[in-house]
Amino acid sequence: MGRMGDVLAGIHSTWEFEADSVLIRFERGIRTPKLFHVLGERRVPYEALSSVELTPGGKRGTVVLRAEPRTGADPLLEAAAGQLKDGCDPYRLVLPAERETLADYYATELRAVLGADADKPAEHHLVAAPAAPHSFKAYDGKASFDGSTVYFRWFWTGASSSKWKAGDQSFQVDELEGVEWRSPEFAAGHLRVLRRGGRPPEHGEPDKDPASVVFGTGYGLVHESLPFAASVLEALRAAEPAAVTGASAQSRSSRGARHSGSRADPADIAERIRHLGELHEAGLVTDEEFAKKKADLLSEL
């Protein structure tokens, strides 16, 4: 693959070609998509790629070098499920048209180093997801992921009655079989975790399903929620072999013990009790529900 350390600089990113991989470094400029800021840099092994193409760019005077990853090789694209706009595609290198000859050279070089299984789905992830921890605000709650557990903490002003009655949720990655991400740039944007066993969502619609958070204008932004989804997907794929062994229960138990030792933020608990009180005064929560949920919140202190 050319000479190790060769660099091809594009408009929002730079590709550095190494012996067995290409290192993609993303710029942090004002006009650079925020998703690229979060990604920072990504190392993509040549064995993770299925094809390479060079095409005219969307803007006059540009060309685009794009590498297509193998199905299942990159948790970020697996989670995105084809919903990323071209401008946020980390595998697109946009170049000035005068560099077309150089870009064509590297496209030819890349094709020459594609693996024998380039046309086959990858058996496991070959590109790393953005590392945990992650958190973001959805319309109806805050989602967080510490590397082993997904937490949904509902906002009393945004969550549906079925969600706040179900209470805050936590999901161990070895209990999950997938992540469903629907871009906030489209209608019905949401993030849902799918539990093992093929059980359908408890309440169907994402706004009623305690295993999902819904997006809205200004909530669940792509650069926050997609890396989150990719990180969870990477963790659950890594946990899959352990899920069928006794190690699963042991790790779940040890993580639960660690979590039980953490303490909630008193100011956060106070704010949530205040919201609960407003719902109670408005007649949306019964005396019994108010007392029970308030006791649950106080027990977190």
N, C-alpha and C positions, 0 to 999 in steps of 0.2 A: 504494500500500500504506500507508494511513493516513498518519501523520506519521513522518518519519525520526527514529529514536531512541526510538520508542514501546517500552515494556517491559512484558512480561507475566511476572510472577514466580510460579513454581510451587514445589512442595515440595522437589525436588532440583535444579532448574535454572531458569534465567531465559532467556526469548526476547526478544531485542532486534531489532526490525524495522527494516531499512534499505532503501535505494532498490531494490536488486536482490537482496538476500539476507536471511536471518535468522541472527543470531549467537546461538548457543546457548552459554550459560555454565553450567558445572556447579559445584555447591557442593562443598565439601571436608569436609562434616560427618561425624561418626562414623557416622551411619546412611546416609550416601550410598554407593551401590555403588562399590567400588574402581575399577571400569572407568571411572566418571565422573571419578574423581580423575586417572586417567591421561589421559583425553581433554582435560580442562581446559576448552577451549572449541572449538567447531567452527562454521565459517562455511558455511552451506548456501544456495547460490544458488537462487532460486525456480525456475529452469529444471531443477533437479535433482529437483523434486517431481512426483509423479503425482496425488496426491489428498490431501485433508484431511478429518478427521472429528472429531466431538465426541461422546463417549459417557460414560455413567455410569462412575465409577471402581470399582475392585475393593473399596475400603474405603468404608463409608458416609460420606456427607458430602463426597465428592470427585467431580470430573469429570476426564476425560482428553481433552486436545487432542492428536491424533496426526497427524503429517504422514507420508505414505507416499512414500519416495523411488522414483524410477524404477529399474527393473532395470538394474544395471550402473553406476549413478551414484555409489555409495558403496562403496569397497573394504572397509570395515569390515563392512557388512551382506552384501556379496557373499561375504566369507570366512566369516561366521557362518552363512550358508545356512539361515536360519530357526531356528537353535538357541538364540538369546538368549531368556532369560526376560523377561517383561514389565517387571520391575523394573529390568533392565539395558538396556532399549531406549532409545537416545539420542534417538529421535524422539517419545517420549511425554512430554508435559508434564502432570503431575498437579497439579490445582488444587483449592482449597476450593470447595465447591458454590456458595457465595455469589458466586463470580466467573464463574459459568456464562454470564451475559448478556454479560460482557466477552469471555469466551473465544469465544462464538458470533460476536461481532462480528469478532474476528481470524480465525476460521475462514472466514467469508464473504469477508473481505479477501484472505486467502491464496488462496482458490479463484479469485478474480478475476485474480490475477497469475500463475497457472500458465501455462507456455509452451504453444505450439501442439503440441509433441511430447510433452506430458505422458503420453499413453497409450502411448508407444513406448519401447523400451529405449534407454538412453543409449549413444552411440557411443564414449564414453570417460568416465573418471571425472570427476565434477564436484565432489566433496567430497574434501578431502585426508585421507589416512591419517595416523595418528600418525607423526611423523618418526623415522627411524633415528638412532642405533643402538638396537638392542633385544637383550635376552638374557633367558633364563629357564632354570630347571632343570626338565627332564623327569625321569621315573623312571629312564630308562636313559642319560641324557646331558645335556649342556648345549648349548642352541641359541643361536646369536648371529647377528646380521645387521647389517652395517655400511653398508648402503645399496646395495651392489653384489654382495655374496657372502653366501650362507647357509653357516654352519659348524655341524656336529654333532660334538661331542667326547664320546666315550663314557665312561660311568662303568663301571669294570671290575666293580663290585659289582652293577650293575643291567642292563647290556647283555647281549643274547643272544650266544652263541658266534659266530653268523654275523656279527654287527655288529662285535665286537672283532677278528675275523679279517679283516674287510673294512677295518678301520682307520677313523680319523677321516675325516669327509667334508666337502667344500666344493663348493658349487654356485653358478656365476655366474648372475645373474638372466636374462641373455640366452640361457641354455641351458634355461630353464624355460618351461612353458606353463601352469602353474597351481599352486595350493596347496590342499591338502585339510585342513580343520580339523574335528576332531570334539571337541566340548566335553568337558572333564574332568569335567563334572557328569553325564555319561552313561557307560555301560560302553564299553570300547574307545576311550577318548579318545586322540587322537593328532594330530600335525601331520606331514603328508607333503608333500614337494615333488614335483611331476610334471614330468618332463623332456620336452623336445620330441621329436616324432617318433612320438608315440602309443605308445611302448613300455610294456608293462605293468610294474608293480613287479617288481623282480628276485626277491623272495622272498615276494610275496603278503601275508602277515600283517605288520602294522606292526612287531611286535616282532622280526621277522626281516629287515625291509627296511632297508638302510642309508640309504635316502632318507627315513626317517621317525624321529621320536622318539615314544615312548609316554608317556602321562600316568598318573597314579595318585593316590591320596589325598594331597593337599598338593602335587602336582606339576603343572606346566602350567596353573596357575590362569588363569581366563578373562581377568582384567585384565592378565595378562602375555602369554599365548600368542595371544589374539585380535588385539591391536594389532600384534604381531609378524607374524602371518599377513597382516593387512591391508596392512602396510608392504611386505612382500615382493610381494604381489599388485599393489600400485600400481607398484612398481619394474619388475616384469616386463611389465606392460601398457605402461609408458612405453618399455621396451626393445624391444617387438615390431617396430616399423618398422625399427630398426637391425639386428635379428637377421637380416634377409635381405640385408644389404649387407656390404661389406668392413669397414665401421666396427665391426661386431661383433667380429671377430677382433682388430682393432687395440685396441679398448677392453679386451678380455679380456686381451690381452698386457700392456698398460700396468698394469692392475690387478694382474695376477700379479706384475709386477716390484715394485710397491709392497708387496705382501704378503710377498714373499720377503725384504724388508729388515727385517720386524718380527721381534722375538725373543720366545720364549715365556718364561713365568714359571718360573724354576728350581724354586721351591717346588712349583709345580703338576706339573712334570715328575717331580720326586722322588716326589711322592705317587702318581702314576700308575705309576711303576716299582715302587713298594712293592706296589700292588695286583696288578700283573702278577706279581711274585714270589710273592705268596700263591697265585695261581692255579697257578703253576708247581709250587709245593710240594705243592699239593693234587692234582697230576696232571692238571689240566684243560688245561694248555698243555704242549706238547712242548718238549724242549730247543731244537730248531731254531726253533720259533715264539717262544719266550721271547727267544732271542738276537737274532732279527731285529727283533722289536717293540721291544726295549730299545734296539737301535742306532738305530731310527727315531726313538724319543723323544729320545735324546741328540742326534741330529742337529738337533733343533729349537732347541737352546740356542745 
